[in-house]
Amino acid sequence: MKKVRIYTNEGCGGCQQAKEYLRKNGIDFEEREIGTDESARKELEAKGIQSTPVLEIGGETVVGFDPGRIEELLKAA
């Protein structure tokens, strides 16, 4: 399975939805909390992204909670 990293922020509803979706579907993920992890925040800033959630799946980036795109990337070989 592809490596999944999710950038989150406290109080972000979409972040909670995304994490619940990943858990419900048995998808392992690494969480980076931008409010408490300065390096995670800087990684997103370097990409020009200023919102959460952000998921990185197999080298692709998904901004926002988009279950269809997440599923598509996870299934892609």
Secondary structure, 3 states (H helix, E strand, C coil): CCCEEEEECCCCHHHHHHHHHHHHCCCCCEEEECCCCHHHHHHHHHCCCCCCCEEEECCEEEECCCHHHHHHHHHCC
